[in-house]
């Protein structure tokens, strides 16, 4: 069988790597892929980014199933296009992907279907937004409506910070955030600040049945101790101890199942990965910070390291509507991934720096590529988040030690990485 993974990040490298392990899979294509997928003899990069050209390729190659990695193609309707061509594809339709592509849509949906989340208001007018923030006070959360690769959120701990974020997002004339605005108009969602610990809760859905993946925790801030600007994610580990069996049951009952049922009630059947970014308070009550309509990056890397089931089989069930027959098997060990980011990330990442001393793959350690491209003498940096060094260990501490041992051997100029990935779990 031939499989196609759409995307070029660390998430797609991890999905392709896992799919290539299936005895039923003969070829894994990655469109367009990156320097890491180019270097893996089991994977084949396809230099296509145009949606129709990718669908043509899938048809010509008789691809058995396509999995869409990033949010951009989902919001752009690639699943609708593939389905119209009679191609088997795993991911949400353009209408369903609004849960991620529009924060305003997602918040209104949660309010309508009584899904626990923070109180909020939506604004297109800066003056009204400033007045609202003054009335609410700080801390407060300002979010750009639309896709911003994880960088369109400011947790403002003071009023000046909140006002600056509003001005930045609503009058960002040169669009440094890279936000794909809905209806072409800049919009912000202003939310109540939630106290607690964050976790990533990702499920697979076939439109009716749901299978939960291993829990994980991302580290959004650039610097140690959760300081610095928000990023697409600087590291993750799985499982997340904050998601106890009791919390897990609550999330499924109060958030996941009502979301799938609510989408169906609204006439939008949800298929694909559904990612609920959670805030869990001190009493173990989860609330939804955001929805994503795909696997997280960097959460995918540790999750795929722990998955023992055949991902190809799971995707076939997911696209047949038979996920109720699936029971996933997991490695009991902890997996932890540390992101190495380019100089200048997140606002102005530098490209073209040679990457040296990359280690060979090991049973307990993998270096997944994200922002890399093939260079004349080896891979070079080609994006903000360059690599995710991921390792398995019998505890969070041991997985952390192994990941950092591997990471310290890798070099590219200006590399940035956090030195405390997994600290919350270790503190527990």
C-alpha positions as a Markdown table, in Angstrom:
| # | Residue | x | y | z |
|---|---|---|---|---|
| 1 | Unk | 0.0 | 0.0 | 0.0 |
| 2 | Unk | 1.0 | 3.6 | -0.6 |
| 3 | Unk | 0.4 | 6.3 | 1.9 |
| 4 | Unk | 0.6 | 10.1 | 1.6 |
| 5 | Unk | 1.4 | 12.5 | 4.4 |
| 6 | Unk | 0.7 | 16.2 | 3.6 |
| 7 | Unk | 3.0 | 18.8 | 5.3 |
| 8 | Unk | 6.6 | 19.6 | 6.0 |
| 9 | Unk | 7.0 | 19.9 | 9.8 |
| 10 | Unk | 8.1 | 17.7 | 12.7 |
| 11 | Unk | 4.6 | 16.4 | 13.1 |
| 12 | Unk | 4.6 | 15.1 | 9.5 |
| 13 | Unk | 8.1 | 13.6 | 9.9 |
| 14 | Unk | 6.8 | 11.7 | 12.9 |
| 15 | Unk | 3.6 | 10.5 | 11.2 |
| 16 | Unk | 5.5 | 9.4 | 8.1 |
| 17 | Unk | 8.2 | 7.6 | 10.2 |
| 18 | Unk | 5.5 | 5.7 | 12.1 |
| 19 | Unk | 3.5 | 4.8 | 9.0 |
| 20 | Unk | 6.7 | 3.5 | 7.4 |
| 21 | Unk | 6.9 | 0.9 | 10.2 |
| 22 | Unk | 3.7 | -0.8 | 9.1 |
| 23 | Unk | 4.3 | -4.2 | 7.3 |
| 24 | Unk | 1.3 | -3.3 | 5.0 |
| 25 | Unk | 2.9 | 0.0 | 3.8 |
| 26 | Unk | 5.2 | -0.2 | 0.8 |
| 27 | Unk | 5.8 | 3.6 | 0.2 |
| 28 | Unk | 5.2 | 6.7 | 2.3 |
| 29 | Unk | 5.1 | 9.9 | 0.3 |
| 30 | Unk | 5.5 | 13.3 | 2.0 |
| 31 | Unk | 4.3 | 16.4 | 0.3 |
| 32 | Unk | 6.3 | 18.5 | 0.3 |
| 33 | Unk | 8.4 | 17.0 | 3.2 |
| 34 | Unk | 11.6 | 18.5 | 4.7 |
| 35 | Unk | 15.3 | 17.7 | 5.0 |
| 36 | Unk | 14.7 | 14.8 | 7.4 |
| 37 | Unk | 12.1 | 13.1 | 5.3 |
| 38 | Unk | 14.4 | 13.6 | 2.3 |
| 39 | Unk | 17.2 | 11.7 | 4.1 |
| 40 | Unk | 15.1 | 8.8 | 5.2 |
| 41 | Unk | 15.3 | 5.9 | 2.7 |
| 42 | Unk | 11.9 | 4.7 | 3.7 |
| 43 | Unk | 10.2 | 8.0 | 2.9 |
| 44 | Unk | 9.8 | 9.8 | -0.5 |
| 45 | Unk | 9.4 | 13.6 | -0.7 |
| 46 | Unk | 7.0 | 14.9 | -3.3 |
| 47 | Unk | 7.8 | 18.6 | -4.2 |
| 48 | Unk | 4.1 | 19.6 | -4.4 |
| 49 | Unk | 2.2 | 22.2 | -2.5 |
| 50 | Unk | -0.8 | 23.0 | -4.8 |
| 51 | Unk | -3.8 | 21.1 | -3.6 |
| 52 | Unk | -5.1 | 20.0 | -7.0 |
| 53 | Unk | -1.6 | 18.8 | -8.0 |
| 54 | Unk | -1.4 | 16.8 | -4.7 |
| 55 | Unk | -4.8 | 15.2 | -5.4 |
| 56 | Unk | -3.7 | 14.4 | -9.0 |
| 57 | Unk | -0.6 | 12.7 | -7.6 |
| 58 | Unk | -2.6 | 10.7 | -5.1 |
| 59 | Unk | -4.9 | 9.5 | -7.9 |
| 60 | Unk | -2.0 | 8.7 | -10.3 |
| 61 | Unk | -0.1 | 6.7 | -7.6 |
| 62 | Unk | -3.2 | 5.0 | -6.3 |
| 63 | Unk | -2.5 | 6.1 | -2.7 |
| 64 | Unk | -4.5 | 4.0 | -0.2 |
| 65 | Unk | -4.9 | 6.8 | 2.4 |
| 66 | Unk | -3.8 | 10.4 | 2.8 |
| 67 | Unk | -3.4 | 12.0 | 6.2 |
| 68 | Unk | -3.2 | 15.8 | 6.4 |
| 69 | Unk | -0.8 | 17.2 | 9.0 |
| 70 | Unk | -1.0 | 21.0 | 9.2 |
| 71 | Unk | -3.9 | 23.4 | 9.7 |
| 72 | Unk | -3.4 | 25.5 | 6.5 |
| 73 | Unk | -4.5 | 22.8 | 4.0 |
| 74 | Unk | -7.4 | 21.8 | 6.2 |
| 75 | Unk | -8.6 | 25.4 | 6.5 |
| 76 | Unk | -8.1 | 25.6 | 2.7 |
| 77 | Unk | -10.4 | 22.7 | 2.0 |
| 78 | Unk | -8.0 | 20.0 | 0.9 |
| 79 | Unk | -10.1 | 17.3 | 2.5 |
| 80 | Unk | -13.2 | 18.4 | 0.5 |
| 81 | Unk | -11.2 | 18.3 | -2.7 |
| 82 | Unk | -9.8 | 14.8 | -2.0 |
| 83 | Unk | -13.3 | 13.5 | -1.1 |
| 84 | Unk | -14.8 | 15.1 | -4.3 |
| 85 | Unk | -12.2 | 13.0 | -6.2 |
| 86 | Unk | -13.2 | 9.8 | -4.4 |
| 87 | Unk | -9.9 | 9.7 | -2.5 |
| 88 | Unk | -9.6 | 8.3 | 1.0 |
| 89 | Unk | -8.3 | 11.1 | 3.3 |
| 90 | Unk | -8.2 | 11.6 | 7.1 |
| 91 | Unk | -8.9 | 15.1 | 8.3 |
| 92 | Unk | -11.8 | 17.5 | 8.8 |
| 93 | Unk | -13.6 | 19.3 | 6.0 |
| 94 | Unk | -13.1 | 23.1 | 5.6 |
| 95 | Unk | -16.3 | 23.8 | 7.5 |
| 96 | Unk | -15.3 | 21.5 | 10.4 |
| 97 | Unk | -11.8 | 23.0 | 10.5 |
| 98 | Unk | -13.3 | 26.3 | 11.5 |
| 99 | Unk | -13.0 | 25.0 | 15.1 |
| 100 | Unk | -9.3 | 25.9 | 14.6 |
| 101 | Unk | -9.2 | 28.4 | 11.8 |
| 102 | Unk | -11.5 | 30.9 | 13.6 |
| 103 | Unk | -11.2 | 31.4 | 17.3 |
| 104 | Unk | -14.4 | 33.4 | 17.2 |
| 105 | Unk | -16.3 | 30.5 | 15.6 |
| 106 | Unk | -14.8 | 28.1 | 18.2 |
| 107 | Unk | -15.8 | 30.2 | 21.2 |
| 108 | Unk | -19.3 | 30.8 | 19.9 |
| 109 | Unk | -19.6 | 27.1 | 19.3 |
| 110 | Unk | -18.5 | 26.2 | 22.8 |
| 111 | Unk | -20.9 | 28.8 | 24.3 |
| 112 | Unk | -23.8 | 27.4 | 22.2 |
| 113 | Unk | -23.1 | 23.8 | 23.2 |
| 114 | Unk | -22.2 | 24.5 | 26.9 |
| 115 | Unk | -18.6 | 23.2 | 26.6 |
| 116 | Unk | -16.5 | 24.6 | 29.5 |
| 117 | Unk | -14.2 | 27.4 | 28.4 |
| 118 | Unk | -13.1 | 30.9 | 29.5 |
| 119 | Unk | -15.5 | 33.9 | 29.3 |
| 120 | Unk | -14.8 | 36.0 | 26.2 |
| 121 | Unk | -15.8 | 38.8 | 23.8 |
| 122 | Unk | -14.8 | 39.3 | 20.1 |
| 123 | Unk | -13.8 | 42.7 | 18.6 |
| 124 | Unk | -12.9 | 44.2 | 15.2 |
| 125 | Unk | -12.8 | 47.7 | 16.6 |
| 126 | Unk | -9.6 | 48.6 | 18.6 |
| 127 | Unk | -11.3 | 51.3 | 20.6 |
| 128 | Unk | -14.0 | 48.9 | 21.9 |
| 129 | Unk | -11.4 | 46.3 | 22.6 |
| 130 | Unk | -9.3 | 48.7 | 24.6 |
| 131 | Unk | -12.4 | 49.8 | 26.6 |
| 132 | Unk | -13.3 | 46.2 | 27.4 |
| 133 | Unk | -9.7 | 45.4 | 28.6 |
| 134 | Unk | -9.8 | 48.5 | 30.9 |
| 135 | Unk | -13.1 | 47.3 | 32.3 |
| 136 | Unk | -11.9 | 43.7 | 32.8 |
| 137 | Unk | -8.4 | 44.3 | 34.1 |
| 138 | Unk | -5.3 | 42.1 | 33.9 |
| 139 | Unk | -4.2 | 39.3 | 33.6 |
| 140 | Unk | -6.2 | 38.8 | 30.4 |
| 141 | Unk | -5.7 | 36.8 | 27.2 |
| 142 | Unk | -5.7 | 38.4 | 23.7 |
| 143 | Unk | -6.0 | 36.1 | 20.7 |
| 144 | Unk | -5.7 | 36.9 | 17.0 |
| 145 | Unk | -8.7 | 35.3 | 15.2 |
| 146 | Unk | -7.4 | 33.1 | 12.4 |
| 147 | Unk | -4.4 | 30.8 | 11.9 |
| 148 | Unk | -1.1 | 32.2 | 13.3 |
| 149 | Unk | 1.0 | 29.1 | 13.6 |
| 150 | Unk | 0.6 | 29.2 | 17.4 |
| 151 | Unk | 2.0 | 32.7 | 17.7 |
| 152 | Unk | -1.2 | 34.7 | 17.8 |
| 153 | Unk | -1.8 | 34.6 | 21.5 |
| 154 | Unk | -0.7 | 37.0 | 24.2 |
| 155 | Unk | -1.2 | 36.3 | 27.9 |
| 156 | Unk | -1.1 | 39.8 | 29.1 |
| 157 | Unk | -0.1 | 40.1 | 32.8 |
| 158 | Unk | -0.6 | 43.9 | 32.8 |
| 159 | Unk | -2.9 | 46.4 | 31.1 |
| 160 | Unk | -0.1 | 48.0 | 29.0 |
| 161 | Unk | 0.7 | 44.6 | 27.7 |
| 162 | Unk | -2.9 | 43.9 | 26.8 |
| 163 | Unk | -3.3 | 47.3 | 25.0 |
| 164 | Unk | -0.1 | 46.7 | 23.1 |
| 165 | Unk | -1.3 | 43.2 | 21.9 |
| 166 | Unk | -4.6 | 44.7 | 20.7 |
| 167 | Unk | -2.8 | 47.4 | 18.7 |
| 168 | Unk | -0.4 | 44.8 | 17.3 |
| 169 | Unk | -3.2 | 42.4 | 16.3 |
| 170 | Unk | -5.8 | 44.8 | 15.0 |
| 171 | Unk | -3.4 | 47.2 | 13.2 |
| 172 | Unk | -0.7 | 44.7 | 12.2 |
| 173 | Unk | -0.4 | 46.3 | 8.8 |
| 174 | Unk | 2.6 | 44.2 | 7.7 |
| 175 | Unk | 1.1 | 41.1 | 9.4 |
| 176 | Unk | 4.2 | 39.9 | 11.2 |
| 177 | Unk | 2.0 | 37.3 | 12.9 |
| 178 | Unk | 1.3 | 35.7 | 9.5 |
| 179 | Unk | -2.4 | 35.5 | 10.5 |
| 180 | Unk | -4.7 | 34.0 | 7.9 |
| 181 | Unk | -7.6 | 36.3 | 8.6 |
| 182 | Unk | -11.2 | 35.1 | 8.2 |
| 183 | Unk | -13.2 | 37.2 | 5.8 |
| 184 | Unk | -10.1 | 39.3 | 5.3 |
| 185 | Unk | -10.7 | 41.4 | 8.5 |
| 186 | Unk | -8.5 | 41.5 | 11.6 |
| 187 | Unk | -10.4 | 40.3 | 14.6 |
| 188 | Unk | -9.4 | 39.6 | 18.2 |
| 189 | Unk | -10.9 | 37.4 | 20.8 |
| 190 | Unk | -10.3 | 38.6 | 24.4 |
| 191 | Unk | -10.6 | 36.0 | 27.1 |
| 192 | Unk | -10.7 | 35.6 | 30.8 |
| 193 | Unk | -7.3 | 34.4 | 32.2 |
| 194 | Unk | -7.5 | 30.8 | 33.4 |
| 195 | Unk | -5.4 | 29.5 | 36.3 |
| 196 | Unk | -4.1 | 26.0 | 36.2 |
| 197 | Unk | -1.9 | 23.5 | 34.3 |
| 198 | Unk | -2.2 | 23.1 | 30.6 |
| 199 | Unk | -2.4 | 19.7 | 28.8 |
| 200 | Unk | -3.0 | 18.5 | 25.2 |
| 201 | Unk | -5.8 | 16.1 | 24.8 |
| 202 | Unk | -5.9 | 14.6 | 21.2 |
| 203 | Unk | -8.5 | 12.2 | 19.8 |
| 204 | Unk | -9.2 | 10.6 | 16.5 |
| 205 | Unk | -12.7 | 10.8 | 15.2 |
| 206 | Unk | -14.5 | 9.0 | 12.3 |
| 207 | Unk | -17.6 | 11.2 | 12.5 |
| 208 | Unk | -19.2 | 9.2 | 15.2 |
| 209 | Unk | -16.7 | 7.1 | 17.1 |
| 210 | Unk | -13.8 | 8.6 | 19.1 |
| 211 | Unk | -10.5 | 7.0 | 20.2 |
| 212 | Unk | -8.3 | 9.0 | 22.5 |
| 213 | Unk | -4.5 | 9.2 | 22.0 |
| 214 | Unk | -1.9 | 9.3 | 24.8 |
| 215 | Unk | -2.1 | 12.6 | 26.7 |
| 216 | Unk | 0.8 | 15.1 | 26.4 |
| 217 | Unk | 1.9 | 18.5 | 27.6 |
| 218 | Unk | 3.4 | 21.2 | 25.4 |
| 219 | Unk | 5.6 | 24.1 | 26.4 |
| 220 | Unk | 4.5 | 27.2 | 24.5 |
| 221 | Unk | 6.8 | 29.9 | 25.9 |
| 222 | Unk | 10.2 | 30.4 | 24.2 |
| 223 | Unk | 12.3 | 30.5 | 27.4 |
| 224 | Unk | 12.8 | 28.4 | 30.6 |
| 225 | Unk | 10.3 | 28.7 | 33.4 |
| 226 | Unk | 7.6 | 29.6 | 30.9 |
| 227 | Unk | 9.1 | 33.1 | 30.2 |
| 228 | Unk | 9.3 | 34.9 | 26.9 |
| 229 | Unk | 6.9 | 35.1 | 23.9 |
| 230 | Unk | 4.4 | 32.3 | 22.9 |
| 231 | Unk | 5.7 | 30.0 | 20.1 |
| 232 | Unk | 4.4 | 27.1 | 18.2 |
| 233 | Unk | 5.8 | 24.9 | 21.0 |
| 234 | Unk | 9.3 | 24.4 | 22.3 |
| 235 | Unk | 8.9 | 20.8 | 23.5 |
| 236 | Unk | 6.5 | 18.2 | 24.8 |
| 237 | Unk | 6.2 | 15.0 | 26.7 |
| 238 | Unk | 3.7 | 12.1 | 27.0 |
| 239 | Unk | 1.9 | 11.0 | 29.1 |
| 240 | Unk | 0.8 | 14.1 | 31.1 |
| 241 | Unk | 0.4 | 13.2 | 34.8 |
| 242 | Unk | -2.0 | 16.2 | 35.3 |
| 243 | Unk | -4.5 | 14.2 | 33.2 |
| 244 | Unk | -5.5 | 11.7 | 35.9 |
| 245 | Unk | -8.1 | 8.9 | 35.1 |
| 246 | Unk | -10.8 | 11.1 | 36.6 |
| 247 | Unk | -9.7 | 14.2 | 34.6 |
| 248 | Unk | -9.6 | 12.0 | 31.4 |
| 249 | Unk | -13.2 | 10.8 | 32.0 |
| 250 | Unk | -14.4 | 14.4 | 32.6 |
| 251 | Unk | -12.7 | 15.6 | 29.4 |
| 252 | Unk | -14.4 | 12.9 | 27.3 |
| 253 | Unk | -17.8 | 13.5 | 28.9 |
| 254 | Unk | -17.8 | 17.3 | 29.1 |
| 255 | Unk | -15.7 | 18.4 | 26.2 |
| 256 | Unk | -14.9 | 15.7 | 23.5 |
| 257 | Unk | -18.2 | 14.0 | 23.1 |
| 258 | Unk | -20.3 | 17.2 | 23.3 |
| 259 | Unk | -18.0 | 18.8 | 20.6 |
| 260 | Unk | -18.5 | 15.9 | 18.2 |
| 261 | Unk | -22.3 | 15.8 | 18.9 |
| 262 | Unk | -22.5 | 19.6 | 18.7 |
| 263 | Unk | -20.8 | 19.7 | 15.3 |
| 264 | Unk | -23.1 | 17.0 | 14.0 |
| 265 | Unk | -26.1 | 18.9 | 15.4 |
| 266 | Unk | -24.9 | 22.0 | 13.5 |
| 267 | Unk | -24.8 | 20.0 | 10.3 |
| 268 | Unk | -21.0 | 19.6 | 10.3 |
| 269 | Unk | -19.8 | 16.0 | 10.7 |
| 270 | Unk | -16.3 | 16.0 | 12.3 |
| 271 | Unk | -13.7 | 13.6 | 11.1 |
| 272 | Unk | -9.9 | 13.7 | 11.8 |
| 273 | Unk | -7.7 | 14.5 | 14.7 |
| 274 | Unk | -9.4 | 16.8 | 17.3 |
| 275 | Unk | -7.0 | 18.5 | 19.7 |
| 276 | Unk | -8.4 | 20.1 | 22.8 |
| 277 | Unk | -5.9 | 22.4 | 24.5 |
| 278 | Unk | -7.0 | 22.2 | 28.2 |
| 279 | Unk | -6.5 | 24.2 | 31.3 |
| 280 | Unk | -6.9 | 22.0 | 34.4 |
| 281 | Unk | -7.5 | 23.8 | 37.6 |
| 282 | Unk | -6.4 | 22.8 | 41.1 |
| 283 | Unk | -9.6 | 20.9 | 41.7 |
| 284 | Unk | -9.1 | 18.8 | 38.5 |
| 285 | Unk | -11.8 | 20.7 | 36.5 |
| 286 | Unk | -10.8 | 20.9 | 32.8 |
| 287 | Unk | -11.7 | 23.9 | 30.5 |
| 288 | Unk | -11.0 | 24.3 | 26.8 |
| 289 | Unk | -8.4 | 26.9 | 26.0 |
| 290 | Unk | -8.6 | 26.2 | 22.2 |
| 291 | Unk | -9.4 | 23.5 | 19.6 |
| 292 | Unk | -7.0 | 22.4 | 16.9 |
| 293 | Unk | -8.2 | 20.2 | 14.0 |
| 294 | Unk | -5.0 | 18.2 | 13.7 |
| 295 | Unk | -2.2 | 16.6 | 15.7 |
| 296 | Unk | -0.1 | 19.0 | 17.8 |
| 297 | Unk | 3.5 | 19.8 | 16.9 |
| 298 | Unk | 5.6 | 19.0 | 19.0 |
| 299 | Unk | 3.2 | 16.7 | 20.8 |
| 300 | Unk | 3.0 | 14.3 | 17.8 |
| 301 | Unk | 6.7 | 13.4 | 18.1 |
| 302 | Unk | 6.5 | 11.9 | 21.7 |
| 303 | Unk | 3.1 | 10.4 | 21.0 |
| 304 | Unk | 4.3 | 8.6 | 17.9 |
| 305 | Unk | 7.4 | 7.3 | 19.8 |
| 306 | Unk | 5.0 | 5.7 | 22.3 |
| 307 | Unk | 2.4 | 4.3 | 19.9 |
| 308 | Unk | 2.8 | 0.5 | 19.5 |
| 309 | Unk | -0.3 | 0.0 | 17.3 |
| 310 | Unk | 0.0 | 0.0 | 13.5 |
| 311 | Unk | -0.9 | 3.6 | 12.5 |
| 312 | Unk | -1.9 | 2.5 | 9.0 |
| 313 | Unk | -4.5 | 0.1 | 10.4 |
| 314 | Unk | -5.9 | 2.8 | 12.7 |
| 315 | Unk | -6.2 | 5.3 | 9.7 |
| 316 | Unk | -8.0 | 2.7 | 7.7 |
| 317 | Unk | -10.5 | 2.2 | 10.5 |
| 318 | Unk | -10.8 | 6.0 | 11.0 |
| 319 | Unk | -11.7 | 6.5 | 7.3 |
| 320 | Unk | -14.1 | 3.4 | 7.3 |
| 321 | Unk | -16.0 | 4.7 | 10.3 |
| 322 | Unk | -15.0 | 1.8 | 12.4 |
| 323 | Unk | -12.9 | 3.4 | 15.1 |
| 324 | Unk | -15.1 | 1.6 | 17.7 |
| 325 | Unk | -13.1 | -1.6 | 16.8 |
| 326 | Unk | -9.8 | 0.0 | 17.6 |
| 327 | Unk | -7.9 | -0.3 | 20.9 |
| 328 | Unk | -4.6 | 1.5 | 20.9 |
| 329 | Unk | -1.5 | 0.0 | 22.5 |
| 330 | Unk | 1.1 | 2.3 | 24.1 |
| 331 | Unk | 4.7 | 1.9 | 25.3 |
| 332 | Unk | 4.6 | 2.3 | 29.1 |
| 333 | Unk | 7.7 | 4.5 | 29.0 |
| 334 | Unk | 7.6 | 8.3 | 28.9 |
| 335 | Unk | 8.6 | 10.1 | 25.7 |
| 336 | Unk | 10.0 | 13.6 | 25.8 |
| 337 | Unk | 10.9 | 15.9 | 22.9 |
| 338 | Unk | 12.9 | 19.1 | 23.0 |
| 339 | Unk | 12.6 | 21.6 | 20.1 |
| 340 | Unk | 15.8 | 23.2 | 18.7 |
| 341 | Unk | 14.7 | 26.5 | 17.1 |
| 342 | Unk | 16.5 | 28.8 | 14.7 |
| 343 | Unk | 18.2 | 32.1 | 15.7 |
| 344 | Unk | 15.6 | 34.9 | 15.7 |
| 345 | Unk | 12.6 | 32.6 | 16.3 |
| 346 | Unk | 9.7 | 33.3 | 16.8 |
| 347 | Unk | 9.4 | 36.6 | 14.9 |
| 348 | Unk | 12.4 | 36.6 | 12.5 |
| 349 | Unk | 13.9 | 33.1 | 12.2 |
| 350 | Unk | 17.2 | 32.8 | 10.3 |
| 351 | Unk | 17.5 | 30.3 | 7.5 |
| 352 | Unk | 20.4 | 28.6 | 5.8 |
| 353 | Unk | 22.6 | 27.6 | 8.8 |
| 354 | Unk | 24.2 | 24.2 | 8.3 |
| 355 | Unk | 23.2 | 21.5 | 10.8 |
| 356 | Unk | 26.0 | 19.2 | 11.9 |
| 357 | Unk | 26.6 | 16.1 | 14.0 |
| 358 | Unk | 23.1 | 14.6 | 13.6 |
| 359 | Unk | 23.1 | 11.2 | 15.3 |
| 360 | Unk | 21.8 | 8.0 | 13.7 |
| 361 | Unk | 18.3 | 6.9 | 14.7 |
| 362 | Unk | 18.2 | 4.8 | 17.9 |
| 363 | Unk | 15.4 | 2.6 | 19.3 |
| 364 | Unk | 15.0 | 5.0 | 22.2 |
| 365 | Unk | 15.9 | 8.3 | 20.5 |
| 366 | Unk | 14.8 | 10.0 | 17.3 |
| 367 | Unk | 15.6 | 13.4 | 15.8 |
| 368 | Unk | 12.5 | 14.6 | 13.9 |
| 369 | Unk | 13.1 | 17.4 | 11.4 |
| 370 | Unk | 10.8 | 20.3 | 11.0 |
| 371 | Unk | 12.3 | 23.5 | 9.6 |
| 372 | Unk | 15.1 | 21.8 | 7.6 |
| 373 | Unk | 16.0 | 21.5 | 3.9 |
| 374 | Unk | 18.7 | 19.5 | 2.1 |
| 375 | Unk | 21.9 | 21.6 | 1.6 |
| 376 | Unk | 25.0 | 20.9 | -0.5 |
| 377 | Unk | 26.8 | 19.1 | 2.4 |
| 378 | Unk | 23.8 | 18.1 | 4.6 |
| 379 | Unk | 20.7 | 19.6 | 6.1 |
| 380 | Unk | 20.3 | 23.4 | 6.7 |
| 381 | Unk | 17.9 | 25.4 | 8.8 |
| 382 | Unk | 14.8 | 26.4 | 6.8 |
| 383 | Unk | 12.2 | 27.5 | 9.4 |
| 384 | Unk | 11.6 | 28.6 | 12.9 |
| 385 | Unk | 11.4 | 25.3 | 14.7 |
| 386 | Unk | 14.2 | 23.2 | 13.2 |
| 387 | Unk | 14.4 | 19.9 | 15.0 |
| 388 | Unk | 12.6 | 18.0 | 17.8 |
| 389 | Unk | 15.0 | 15.7 | 19.7 |
| 390 | Unk | 12.7 | 13.0 | 21.2 |
| 391 | Unk | 13.6 | 10.1 | 23.6 |
| 392 | Unk | 12.0 | 7.4 | 25.6 |
| 393 | Unk | 12.8 | 6.7 | 29.3 |
| 394 | Unk | 11.4 | 4.8 | 32.3 |
| 395 | Unk | 10.5 | 8.2 | 33.9 |
| 396 | Unk | 10.2 | 11.8 | 32.8 |
| 397 | Unk | 13.6 | 12.5 | 34.4 |
| 398 | Unk | 15.3 | 9.6 | 32.4 |
| 399 | Unk | 13.5 | 10.6 | 29.1 |
| 400 | Unk | 14.6 | 14.2 | 29.7 |
| 401 | Unk | 18.2 | 13.2 | 30.4 |
| 402 | Unk | 18.4 | 11.0 | 27.3 |
| 403 | Unk | 16.8 | 13.7 | 25.0 |
| 404 | Unk | 19.3 | 16.4 | 26.3 |
| 405 | Unk | 22.2 | 14.0 | 25.9 |
| 406 | Unk | 21.4 | 13.6 | 22.2 |
| 407 | Unk | 20.6 | 17.3 | 21.7 |
| 408 | Unk | 23.9 | 18.5 | 23.1 |
| 409 | Unk | 25.8 | 16.7 | 20.3 |
| 410 | Unk | 23.9 | 18.5 | 17.5 |
| 411 | Unk | 25.0 | 21.9 | 16.3 |
| 412 | Unk | 23.8 | 24.8 | 14.2 |
| 413 | Unk | 24.6 | 28.5 | 14.7 |
| 414 | Unk | 22.2 | 30.4 | 17.0 |
| 415 | Unk | 20.3 | 27.3 | 18.1 |
| 416 | Unk | 17.7 | 28.1 | 20.8 |
| 417 | Unk | 16.2 | 25.5 | 23.1 |
| 418 | Unk | 14.7 | 25.3 | 26.6 |
| 419 | Unk | 16.6 | 23.4 | 29.2 |
| 420 | Unk | 13.5 | 22.5 | 31.4 |
| 421 | Unk | 11.1 | 20.5 | 29.2 |
| 422 | Unk | 9.1 | 18.2 | 31.4 |
| 423 | Unk | 9.7 | 20.3 | 34.6 |
| 424 | Unk | 6.1 | 20.3 | 35.7 |
| 425 | Unk | 5.9 | 16.5 | 35.7 |
| 426 | Unk | 9.3 | 16.2 | 37.4 |
| 427 | Unk | 8.0 | 18.6 | 40.1 |
| 428 | Unk | 5.0 | 16.3 | 40.8 |
